[in-house]
Amino acid sequence: MVDELVIETLEEQLDCYRRLEKLAQKQHEHVQQGDTEGLIEVLEQRQRLVSRIVELEKELAPARSEWKNGVGLGKAEDLLTETRSLLKRITEADRDDAIVLQQRKLNLGRAIKAASVARQVNRNYATAAYGARPSSMDVQR
């Protein structure tokens, strides 16, 4: 049977995943709004939670090896099931946000290229219409 300390650790881990899911929702809002500062703040909060989850995983490692050997899980199994479900939703939300950010990056690259091409077209037109600009340096002196 799984002892009470393991259950408490699993409950804390589940709580961390619940908070991560809420932060993933905030992250999505910041991504949609293009709020870079808010996004960075949320990512910092998420990193702190992930660090805590890693610590909790280390604490649970010995118990997990027993579970693989068939020791009964009971309530622990329910907590693990909910944790997996939250992790799946968080991962899917992160994937969606990554796609949005990648699309913005591509659009920005296209806009920069279009602006560069337009600038060159304007220069070429000005040169054709008005001739080359005279040098601003006086080489006679």
DSSP file (Angstrom, degrees, kcal/mol; ACC not computed):
  #  RESIDUE AA STRUCTURE BP1 BP2  ACC     N-H-->O    O-->H-N    N-H-->O    O-->H-N    TCO  KAPPA ALPHA  PHI   PSI    X-CA   Y-CA   Z-CA
    1    1 A M              0   0    0      0, 0.0     2,-0.3     0, 0.0    72,-0.1   0.000 360.0 360.0 360.0 146.6    0.0    0.0    0.0
    2    2 A V        -     0   0    0     70,-0.3    73,-0.1    71,-0.1    74,-0.1  -0.602 360.0-125.7 -78.4 132.1    1.2    3.5   -0.7
    3    3 A D     >  -     0   0    0     -2,-0.3     4,-1.7     1,-0.1     3,-0.4  -0.263  20.5-106.3 -79.3 167.9    2.1    5.5    2.4
    4    4 A E  H  > S+     0   0    0      1,-0.2     4,-2.6     2,-0.2     5,-0.2   0.826 116.4  57.9 -63.7 -35.9    0.6    8.8    3.4
    5    5 A L  H  > S+     0   0    0      1,-0.2     4,-2.3     2,-0.2    -1,-0.2   0.890 106.5  49.4 -63.0 -39.1    3.8   10.8    2.6
    6    6 A V  H  > S+     0   0    0     -3,-0.4     4,-2.7     2,-0.2    -1,-0.2   0.912 110.5  50.5 -65.6 -42.1    3.7    9.6   -1.0
    7    7 A I  H  X S+     0   0    0     -4,-1.7     4,-2.6     2,-0.2    -2,-0.2   0.925 110.7  49.1 -61.7 -44.7    0.0   10.6   -1.2
    8    8 A E  H  X S+     0   0    0     -4,-2.6     4,-2.4     2,-0.2    -1,-0.2   0.905 111.7  49.1 -61.5 -41.4    0.8   14.1    0.1
    9    9 A T  H  X S+     0   0    0     -4,-2.3     4,-2.4     2,-0.2    -2,-0.2   0.912 111.7  48.7 -64.6 -42.6    3.7   14.4   -2.4
   10   10 A L  H  X S+     0   0    0     -4,-2.7     4,-2.6     2,-0.2    -2,-0.2   0.879 110.6  51.4 -64.3 -37.6    1.3   13.3   -5.2
   11   11 A E  H  X S+     0   0    0     -4,-2.6     4,-2.4     2,-0.2    -2,-0.2   0.904 110.5  48.1 -66.0 -41.0   -1.3   15.8   -4.1
   12   12 A E  H  X S+     0   0    0     -4,-2.4     4,-2.2     2,-0.2    -2,-0.2   0.911 111.7  50.3 -64.4 -41.1    1.3   18.6   -4.1
   13   13 A Q  H  X S+     0   0    0     -4,-2.4     4,-2.1     2,-0.2    -2,-0.2   0.922 109.9  49.9 -62.1 -44.0    2.4   17.5   -7.5
   14   14 A L  H  X S+     0   0    0     -4,-2.6     4,-2.3     1,-0.2    -1,-0.2   0.907 108.7  52.9 -61.3 -42.0   -1.2   17.5   -8.7
   15   15 A D  H  X S+     0   0    0     -4,-2.4     4,-2.4     1,-0.2    -1,-0.2   0.899 107.1  52.5 -60.3 -40.8   -1.6   21.0   -7.3
   16   16 A C  H  X S+     0   0    0     -4,-2.2     4,-2.4     1,-0.2    -1,-0.2   0.907 109.4  49.0 -61.1 -41.9    1.5   22.2   -9.2
   17   17 A Y  H  X S+     0   0    0     -4,-2.1     4,-2.3     2,-0.2    -2,-0.2   0.869 108.8  53.0 -67.1 -36.0    0.0   20.8  -12.4
   18   18 A R  H  X S+     0   0    0     -4,-2.3     4,-1.9     2,-0.2    -2,-0.2   0.928 111.2  46.0 -63.0 -43.9   -3.3   22.5  -11.7
   19   19 A R  H  X S+     0   0    0     -4,-2.4     4,-2.4     1,-0.2    -2,-0.2   0.883 110.1  54.7 -66.3 -37.0   -1.5   25.8  -11.3
   20   20 A L  H  X S+     0   0    0     -4,-2.4     4,-2.4     1,-0.2    -1,-0.2   0.903 105.9  52.4 -60.9 -40.5    0.5   25.1  -14.4
   21   21 A E  H  X S+     0   0    0     -4,-2.3     4,-1.8     2,-0.2    -1,-0.2   0.919 109.3  48.9 -63.4 -42.0   -2.7   24.7  -16.3
   22   22 A K  H  X S+     0   0    0     -4,-1.9     4,-2.1     1,-0.2    -1,-0.2   0.906 111.9  49.3 -63.0 -40.7   -4.0   28.0  -15.1
   23   23 A L  H  X S+     0   0    0     -4,-2.4     4,-3.0     1,-0.2    -1,-0.2   0.855 105.9  56.8 -66.9 -33.6   -0.7   29.6  -16.1
   24   24 A A  H  X S+     0   0    0     -4,-2.4     4,-2.2     2,-0.2    -1,-0.2   0.879 106.8  50.1 -63.8 -36.5   -0.9   28.0  -19.5
   25   25 A Q  H  X S+     0   0    0     -4,-1.8     4,-1.9     2,-0.2    -2,-0.2   0.917 111.8  46.8 -66.7 -42.9   -4.3   29.7  -19.9
   26   26 A K  H  X S+     0   0    0     -4,-2.1     4,-2.4     2,-0.2    -2,-0.2   0.910 110.3  54.0 -62.6 -41.4   -2.7   33.1  -18.9
   27   27 A Q  H  X S+     0   0    0     -4,-3.0     4,-2.6     1,-0.2    -2,-0.2   0.924 106.2  52.2 -57.4 -45.5    0.1   32.3  -21.3
   28   28 A H  H  X S+     0   0    0     -4,-2.2     4,-2.7     1,-0.2    -1,-0.2   0.903 108.4  50.7 -59.1 -43.0   -2.4   31.8  -24.1
   29   29 A E  H  X S+     0   0    0     -4,-1.9     4,-2.1     1,-0.2    -1,-0.2   0.921 111.4  47.6 -61.3 -44.1   -4.0   35.2  -23.4
   30   30 A H  H  X>S+     0   0    0     -4,-2.4     5,-2.3     2,-0.2     4,-0.9   0.891 112.1  49.9 -65.6 -38.8   -0.6   36.9  -23.5
   31   31 A V  H ><5S+     0   0    0     -4,-2.6     3,-0.6     1,-0.2    -2,-0.2   0.936 111.8  48.0 -63.3 -46.4    0.3   35.2  -26.8
   32   32 A Q  H 3<5S+     0   0    0     -4,-2.7    -2,-0.2     1,-0.2    -1,-0.2   0.857 116.3  43.7 -63.4 -35.0   -3.0   36.2  -28.3
   33   33 A Q  H 3<5S-     0   0    0     -4,-2.1    -1,-0.2    -5,-0.2    -2,-0.2   0.552 107.9-123.5 -87.1  -8.5   -2.6   39.8  -27.2
   34   34 A G  T <<5 +     0   0    0     -4,-0.9     2,-1.3    -3,-0.6    -3,-0.2   0.794  54.1 158.5  69.9  27.3    1.0   40.0  -28.2
   35   35 A D     >< +     0   0    0     -5,-2.3     4,-2.2    -6,-0.2    -1,-0.2  -0.693  14.6 176.8 -88.7  91.1    1.9   40.9  -24.6
   36   36 A T  H  > S+     0   0    0     -2,-1.3     4,-2.6     2,-0.2     5,-0.2   0.904  76.9  50.5 -64.7 -44.1    5.6   40.0  -24.4
   37   37 A E  H  > S+     0   0    0      1,-0.2     4,-2.1     2,-0.2    -1,-0.2   0.927 112.7  46.4 -62.6 -44.5    6.2   41.3  -20.8
   38   38 A G  H  > S+     0   0    0      1,-0.2     4,-2.3     2,-0.2    -1,-0.2   0.889 111.7  52.6 -63.0 -39.4    3.2   39.4  -19.5
   39   39 A L  H  X S+     0   0    0     -4,-2.2     4,-2.5     2,-0.2    -2,-0.2   0.917 108.7  49.2 -62.8 -44.2    4.3   36.3  -21.4
   40   40 A I  H  X S+     0   0    0     -4,-2.6     4,-2.1     2,-0.2    -1,-0.2   0.906 110.3  51.2 -62.9 -41.4    7.8   36.4  -19.9
   41   41 A E  H  X S+     0   0    0     -4,-2.1     4,-2.0     1,-0.2    -1,-0.2   0.924 111.5  47.1 -61.9 -44.2    6.3   36.8  -16.4
   42   42 A V  H  X S+     0   0    0     -4,-2.3     4,-2.7     1,-0.2    -2,-0.2   0.906 110.1  53.0 -64.2 -41.7    4.1   33.8  -16.9
   43   43 A L  H  X S+     0   0    0     -4,-2.5     4,-2.2     1,-0.2    -1,-0.2   0.872 107.7  51.4 -63.3 -36.5    7.0   31.7  -18.3
   44   44 A E  H  X S+     0   0    0     -4,-2.1     4,-1.8     2,-0.2    -1,-0.2   0.913 110.8  48.2 -64.9 -42.2    9.1   32.6  -15.2
   45   45 A Q  H  X S+     0   0    0     -4,-2.0     4,-1.9     1,-0.2    -2,-0.2   0.907 111.2  50.9 -64.1 -41.0    6.2   31.5  -12.9
   46   46 A R  H  X S+     0   0    0     -4,-2.7     4,-2.7     1,-0.2    -1,-0.2   0.896 106.4  54.8 -63.1 -39.6    5.9   28.3  -14.9
   47   47 A Q  H  X S+     0   0    0     -4,-2.2     4,-2.4     1,-0.2    -1,-0.2   0.898 106.1  51.6 -62.4 -40.0    9.6   27.6  -14.6
   48   48 A R  H  X S+     0   0    0     -4,-1.8     4,-1.9     2,-0.2    -1,-0.2   0.917 111.7  47.2 -62.6 -42.0    9.4   27.8  -10.8
   49   49 A L  H  X S+     0   0    0     -4,-1.9     4,-2.5     2,-0.2    -2,-0.2   0.907 110.6  51.3 -65.5 -41.4    6.5   25.3  -10.8
   50   50 A V  H  X S+     0   0    0     -4,-2.7     4,-2.3     1,-0.2    -1,-0.2   0.904 107.8  53.3 -63.1 -40.0    8.3   22.9  -13.2
   51   51 A S  H  X S+     0   0    0     -4,-2.4     4,-1.9     1,-0.2    -1,-0.2   0.907 109.9  48.1 -60.2 -41.0   11.4   23.1  -10.9
   52   52 A R  H  X S+     0   0    0     -4,-1.9     4,-2.5     1,-0.2    -2,-0.2   0.900 109.1  53.2 -66.9 -39.3    9.2   22.1   -7.9
   53   53 A I  H  X S+     0   0    0     -4,-2.5     4,-2.5     1,-0.2    -2,-0.2   0.893 106.7  52.8 -61.9 -39.1    7.7   19.3   -9.9
   54   54 A V  H  X S+     0   0    0     -4,-2.3     4,-1.9     2,-0.2    -1,-0.2   0.915 109.0  49.7 -62.2 -42.5   11.2   18.0  -10.7
   55   55 A E  H  X S+     0   0    0     -4,-1.9     4,-1.8     1,-0.2    -2,-0.2   0.923 111.3  48.7 -60.9 -43.6   11.9   18.0   -7.0
   56   56 A L  H  X S+     0   0    0     -4,-2.5     4,-2.0     1,-0.2    -2,-0.2   0.877 107.1  55.8 -65.5 -37.3    8.7   16.1   -6.3
   57   57 A E  H  X S+     0   0    0     -4,-2.5     4,-1.2     1,-0.2    -1,-0.2   0.892 106.1  51.6 -60.6 -39.5    9.5   13.6   -9.0
   58   58 A K  H  < S+     0   0    0     -4,-1.9     3,-0.3     1,-0.2    -1,-0.2   0.893 109.6  49.6 -64.3 -39.1   12.8   12.9   -7.3
   59   59 A E  H  < S+     0   0    0     -4,-1.8     4,-0.4     1,-0.2    -1,-0.2   0.851 114.0  46.0 -66.7 -33.6   11.0   12.3   -4.0
   60   60 A L  H  X S+     0   0    0     -4,-2.0     4,-2.6     1,-0.2     3,-0.3   0.626  86.8  92.6 -84.6 -13.5    8.6    9.9   -5.7
   61   61 A A  H  X S+     0   0    0     -4,-1.2     4,-1.7    -3,-0.3    -1,-0.2   0.883  85.2  48.2 -52.9 -48.1   11.2    8.0   -7.6
   62   62 A P  H  > S+     0   0    0      0, 0.0     4,-1.2     0, 0.0    -1,-0.2   0.911 113.7  47.8 -61.3 -39.4   11.7    5.2   -4.9
   63   63 A A  H  > S+     0   0    0     -4,-0.4     4,-2.0    -3,-0.3     3,-0.2   0.884 107.1  57.1 -67.6 -37.3    7.9    4.8   -4.6
   64   64 A R  H  X S+     0   0    0     -4,-2.6     4,-1.8     1,-0.2    -1,-0.2   0.868 101.8  55.3 -62.0 -36.5    7.5    4.6   -8.4
   65   65 A S  H  X S+     0   0    0     -4,-1.7     4,-0.7    -5,-0.2    -1,-0.2   0.872 107.9  49.7 -66.2 -33.6    9.9    1.7   -8.6
   66   66 A E  H ><>S+     0   0    0     -4,-1.2     5,-1.6    -3,-0.2     3,-0.7   0.883 106.3  56.1 -67.9 -38.5    7.7   -0.2   -6.1
   67   67 A W  H ><5S+     0   0    0     -4,-2.0     3,-1.8     1,-0.3    -2,-0.2   0.876 102.0  56.2 -62.2 -36.2    4.6    0.6   -8.2
   68   68 A K  H 3<5S+     0   0    0     -4,-1.8    -1,-0.3     1,-0.3    -2,-0.2   0.776 101.0  59.2 -66.4 -23.8    6.2   -1.0  -11.1
   69   69 A N  T <<5S-     0   0    0     -3,-0.7    -1,-0.3    -4,-0.7    -2,-0.2   0.332 127.6 -97.4 -88.1   8.4    6.7   -4.2   -9.1
   70   70 A G  T < 5 +     0   0    0     -3,-1.8    -3,-0.2     1,-0.3     2,-0.2   0.583  66.5 157.0  93.9  10.4    2.9   -4.4   -8.5
   71   71 A V      < -     0   0    0     -5,-1.6    -1,-0.3     1,-0.1   -69,-0.0  -0.512  54.6 -94.5 -69.0 137.7    2.5   -2.7   -5.1
   72   72 A G        -     0   0    0     -2,-0.2   -70,-0.3     1,-0.1    -1,-0.1  -0.178  34.8-167.9 -57.9 141.1   -1.1   -1.4   -4.8
   73   73 A L    >   +     0   0    0      1,-0.1     3,-1.9   -72,-0.1    -1,-0.1   0.822  19.7 161.7 -99.9 -39.3   -1.7    2.2   -5.7
   74   74 A G  T >> S+     0   0    0      1,-0.3     3,-0.9     2,-0.2     4,-0.9  -0.329  77.9   5.2  56.0-124.1   -5.2    3.0   -4.5
   75   75 A K  H 3> S+     0   0    0      1,-0.3     4,-2.1     2,-0.2     3,-0.3   0.817 125.9  67.3 -61.5 -32.9   -5.7    6.8   -4.2
   76   76 A A  H <> S+     0   0    0     -3,-1.9     4,-2.6     1,-0.2    -1,-0.3   0.872  95.5  56.5 -56.7 -37.8   -2.3    7.4   -5.8
   77   77 A E  H <> S+     0   0    0     -3,-0.9     4,-2.2     1,-0.2    -1,-0.2   0.899 105.9  49.7 -62.8 -40.8   -3.6    5.9   -9.1
   78   78 A D  H  X S+     0   0    0     -4,-0.9     4,-2.2    -3,-0.3    -1,-0.2   0.917 111.7  48.5 -63.5 -43.3   -6.4    8.5   -9.1
   79   79 A L  H  X S+     0   0    0     -4,-2.1     4,-2.3     1,-0.2    -2,-0.2   0.907 111.8  49.3 -63.3 -41.8   -4.0   11.3   -8.5
   80   80 A L  H  X S+     0   0    0     -4,-2.6     4,-2.5     2,-0.2    -1,-0.2   0.878 108.9  53.1 -65.4 -37.9   -1.7   10.1  -11.2
   81   81 A T  H  X S+     0   0    0     -4,-2.2     4,-2.0     2,-0.2    -2,-0.2   0.930 111.4  45.1 -63.6 -45.6   -4.5    9.8  -13.7
   82   82 A E  H  X S+     0   0    0     -4,-2.2     4,-2.5     2,-0.2    -2,-0.2   0.893 111.5  53.5 -65.6 -38.8   -5.6   13.4  -13.1
   83   83 A T  H  X S+     0   0    0     -4,-2.3     4,-2.6     1,-0.2    -2,-0.2   0.926 108.9  49.1 -60.6 -45.2   -2.0   14.6  -13.3
   84   84 A R  H  X S+     0   0    0     -4,-2.5     4,-2.2     1,-0.2    -1,-0.2   0.899 110.5  51.1 -61.6 -40.6   -1.6   12.8  -16.7
   85   85 A S  H  X S+     0   0    0     -4,-2.0     4,-2.1     2,-0.2    -1,-0.2   0.920 111.8  46.4 -63.4 -44.6   -4.8   14.5  -17.9
   86   86 A L  H  X S+     0   0    0     -4,-2.5     4,-2.8     1,-0.2     5,-0.2   0.919 111.0  52.5 -62.9 -43.7   -3.6   17.9  -16.8
   87   87 A L  H  X S+     0   0    0     -4,-2.6     4,-2.5     1,-0.2    -1,-0.2   0.891 108.0  51.6 -60.6 -39.7   -0.2   17.4  -18.4
   88   88 A K  H  X S+     0   0    0     -4,-2.2     4,-2.3     2,-0.2    -1,-0.2   0.928 111.7  46.2 -63.1 -45.2   -1.8   16.4  -21.7
   89   89 A R  H  X S+     0   0    0     -4,-2.1     4,-2.3     2,-0.2    -2,-0.2   0.900 113.1  49.8 -65.3 -40.4   -4.0   19.6  -21.7
   90   90 A I  H  X S+     0   0    0     -4,-2.8     4,-2.5     2,-0.2    -2,-0.2   0.928 111.2  49.1 -63.0 -45.0   -1.0   21.8  -20.8
   91   91 A T  H  X S+     0   0    0     -4,-2.5     4,-2.3    -5,-0.2    -2,-0.2   0.902 111.2  49.4 -62.3 -42.5    1.1   20.2  -23.5
   92   92 A E  H  X S+     0   0    0     -4,-2.3     4,-2.2     2,-0.2    -1,-0.2   0.906 111.5  49.1 -64.4 -41.4   -1.6   20.7  -26.1
   93   93 A A  H  X S+     0   0    0     -4,-2.3     4,-2.4     2,-0.2    -2,-0.2   0.908 111.1  50.0 -64.3 -41.6   -2.1   24.4  -25.1
   94   94 A D  H  X S+     0   0    0     -4,-2.5     4,-2.5     2,-0.2    -2,-0.2   0.897 109.3  51.8 -63.1 -40.2    1.7   24.9  -25.3
   95   95 A R  H  X S+     0   0    0     -4,-2.3     4,-2.0     2,-0.2    -2,-0.2   0.925 109.8  49.1 -61.9 -44.3    1.8   23.4  -28.8
   96   96 A D  H  X S+     0   0    0     -4,-2.2     4,-2.0     1,-0.2    -2,-0.2   0.911 111.9  48.4 -62.2 -42.7   -1.0   25.7  -29.9
   97   97 A D  H  X S+     0   0    0     -4,-2.4     4,-2.7     1,-0.2    -1,-0.2   0.887 108.6  54.0 -65.0 -38.3    0.7   28.7  -28.6
   98   98 A A  H  X S+     0   0    0     -4,-2.5     4,-2.5     1,-0.2    -1,-0.2   0.891 107.6  50.9 -62.7 -38.6    4.0   27.7  -30.2
   99   99 A I  H  X S+     0   0    0     -4,-2.0     4,-2.4     2,-0.2    -1,-0.2   0.924 110.5  48.8 -64.5 -44.0    2.2   27.5  -33.6
  100  100 A V  H  X S+     0   0    0     -4,-2.0     4,-2.3     1,-0.2    -2,-0.2   0.934 113.2  47.0 -60.8 -46.4    0.7   31.0  -33.1
  101  101 A L  H  X S+     0   0    0     -4,-2.7     4,-2.2     1,-0.2    -1,-0.2   0.890 111.3  51.1 -64.8 -39.0    4.2   32.4  -32.2
  102  102 A Q  H  X S+     0   0    0     -4,-2.5     4,-2.3     2,-0.2    -1,-0.2   0.903 109.7  50.4 -64.0 -41.0    5.8   30.6  -35.2
  103  103 A Q  H  X S+     0   0    0     -4,-2.4     4,-2.6     1,-0.2    -2,-0.2   0.904 109.8  50.5 -64.4 -40.9    3.2   32.0  -37.5
  104  104 A R  H  X S+     0   0    0     -4,-2.3     4,-2.6     2,-0.2    -1,-0.2   0.904 108.9  52.1 -62.5 -40.5    3.8   35.5  -36.1
  105  105 A K  H  X S+     0   0    0     -4,-2.2     4,-2.3     2,-0.2    -2,-0.2   0.927 111.1  46.7 -61.6 -45.2    7.5   35.1  -36.6
  106  106 A L  H  X S+     0   0    0     -4,-2.3     4,-2.3     2,-0.2    -2,-0.2   0.917 112.7  49.7 -63.3 -43.1    7.0   34.1  -40.3
  107  107 A N  H  X S+     0   0    0     -4,-2.6     4,-2.4     2,-0.2    -2,-0.2   0.893 110.4  50.3 -63.3 -40.0    4.6   37.0  -40.8
  108  108 A L  H  X S+     0   0    0     -4,-2.6     4,-2.5     2,-0.2    -1,-0.2   0.912 109.2  51.5 -64.8 -42.1    7.1   39.4  -39.3
  109  109 A G  H  X S+     0   0    0     -4,-2.3     4,-2.2     1,-0.2    -2,-0.2   0.909 110.8  48.4 -60.4 -42.4    9.8   38.1  -41.6
  110  110 A R  H  X S+     0   0    0     -4,-2.3     4,-2.7     2,-0.2    -2,-0.2   0.905 111.0  50.6 -63.7 -41.9    7.6   38.5  -44.6
  111  111 A A  H  X S+     0   0    0     -4,-2.4     4,-2.3     2,-0.2    -2,-0.2   0.898 110.5  48.9 -64.4 -40.6    6.7   42.1  -43.6
  112  112 A I  H  X S+     0   0    0     -4,-2.5     4,-2.2     2,-0.2    -1,-0.2   0.919 112.9  47.6 -64.9 -43.5   10.4   43.0  -43.1
  113  113 A K  H  X S+     0   0    0     -4,-2.2     4,-2.6     2,-0.2    -2,-0.2   0.916 111.7  50.2 -63.6 -43.1   11.2   41.5  -46.5
  114  114 A A  H  X S+     0   0    0     -4,-2.7     4,-2.6     1,-0.2    -2,-0.2   0.900 110.9  49.4 -63.1 -40.5    8.3   43.4  -48.1
  115  115 A A  H  X S+     0   0    0     -4,-2.3     4,-2.2     2,-0.2    -1,-0.2   0.893 111.3  49.6 -65.4 -39.2    9.5   46.7  -46.5
  116  116 A S  H  X S+     0   0    0     -4,-2.2     4,-2.0     2,-0.2    -2,-0.2   0.914 112.3  47.2 -65.3 -43.3   13.0   46.1  -47.7
  117  117 A V  H  X S+     0   0    0     -4,-2.6     4,-2.5     2,-0.2    -2,-0.2   0.918 111.7  50.9 -64.3 -43.6   11.8   45.4  -51.3
  118  118 A A  H  X S+     0   0    0     -4,-2.6     4,-2.4     1,-0.2    -2,-0.2   0.895 108.8  51.4 -61.9 -40.5    9.6   48.4  -51.2
  119  119 A R  H  X S+     0   0    0     -4,-2.2     4,-2.1     2,-0.2    -1,-0.2   0.912 110.9  48.0 -62.6 -42.6   12.5   50.6  -50.1
  120  120 A Q  H  X S+     0   0    0     -4,-2.0     4,-2.7     2,-0.2    -2,-0.2   0.893 110.3  51.8 -66.7 -39.9   14.6   49.3  -52.9
  121  121 A V  H  X S+     0   0    0     -4,-2.5     4,-2.6     1,-0.2    -2,-0.2   0.922 109.4  50.4 -61.1 -44.0   11.8   49.9  -55.5
  122  122 A N  H  X S+     0   0    0     -4,-2.4     4,-2.6     2,-0.2    -2,-0.2   0.908 110.9  48.7 -61.4 -42.4   11.5   53.5  -54.2
  123  123 A R  H  X S+     0   0    0     -4,-2.1     4,-2.5     2,-0.2    -2,-0.2   0.935 112.1  48.6 -62.1 -46.2   15.3   54.0  -54.6
  124  124 A N  H  X S+     0   0    0     -4,-2.7     4,-2.4     1,-0.2    -2,-0.2   0.901 112.5  48.6 -62.3 -40.7   15.3   52.6  -58.1
  125  125 A Y  H  X S+     0   0    0     -4,-2.6     4,-2.8     2,-0.2     5,-0.3   0.934 111.4  49.2 -64.3 -46.3   12.3   54.8  -59.1
  126  126 A A  H  X S+     0   0    0     -4,-2.6     4,-2.7     1,-0.2     5,-0.4   0.897 112.0  48.9 -61.5 -40.2   13.9   57.9  -57.6
  127  127 A T  H  X S+     0   0    0     -4,-2.5     4,-1.8     1,-0.2    -1,-0.2   0.921 114.4  45.1 -65.4 -43.4   17.1   57.2  -59.5
  128  128 A A  H  < S+     0   0    0     -4,-2.4    -2,-0.2    -5,-0.2    -1,-0.2   0.886 119.9  40.6 -67.5 -38.5   15.3   56.6  -62.8
  129  129 A A  H  < S+     0   0    0     -4,-2.8    -2,-0.2    -5,-0.2    -1,-0.2   0.862 133.6  17.0 -80.1 -36.8   13.1   59.7  -62.4
  130  130 A Y  H  < S-     0   0    0     -4,-2.7    -3,-0.2    -5,-0.3    -2,-0.2   0.434 103.5-117.7-120.2  -1.9   15.6   62.2  -61.0
  131  131 A G     <  -     0   0    0     -4,-1.8    -1,-0.2    -5,-0.4    -2,-0.1  -0.074  53.1 -39.7  83.1 170.3   19.0   60.7  -61.8
  132  132 A A        -     0   0    0      1,-0.1     3,-0.1    -4,-0.1    -5,-0.0  -0.382  68.3-106.4 -67.7 145.2   21.6   59.7  -59.3
  133  133 A R        -     0   0    0      1,-0.1    -1,-0.1    -2,-0.1     3,-0.1  -0.506  37.1-112.1 -70.3 136.8   22.1   61.9  -56.3
  134  134 A P        -     0   0    0      0, 0.0    -1,-0.1     0, 0.0     2,-0.0  -0.404  40.3 -94.8 -67.3 148.0   25.3   64.0  -56.5
  135  135 A S        -     0   0    0      1,-0.1    -3,-0.0     2,-0.1     0, 0.0  -0.349  23.4-143.6 -62.0 141.4   27.9   63.1  -54.0
  136  136 A S  S    S+     0   0    0     -3,-0.1     2,-0.4     2,-0.1    -1,-0.1   0.476  76.3  91.3 -86.4  -2.1   27.7   65.2  -50.9
  137  137 A M  S    S-     0   0    0      2,-0.0     2,-1.0     3,-0.0    -2,-0.1  -0.789  74.3-137.3 -95.3 135.0   31.5   65.2  -50.6
  138  138 A D        +     0   0    0     -2,-0.4     3,-0.5     1,-0.2    -2,-0.1  -0.801  23.9 176.8 -91.4 104.6   33.4   68.0  -52.3
  139  139 A V        +     0   0    0     -2,-1.0    -1,-0.2     1,-0.2    -2,-0.0   0.506  66.3  79.1 -87.5  -3.5   36.4   66.2  -53.9
  140  140 A Q              0   0    0      1,-0.2    -1,-0.2    -3,-0.1    -2,-0.0   0.764 360.0 360.0 -73.4 -25.5   37.7   69.4  -55.5
  141  141 A R              0   0    0     -3,-0.5    -1,-0.2     0, 0.0    -2,-0.1   0.470 360.0 360.0 -82.3 360.0   39.3   70.7  -52.3
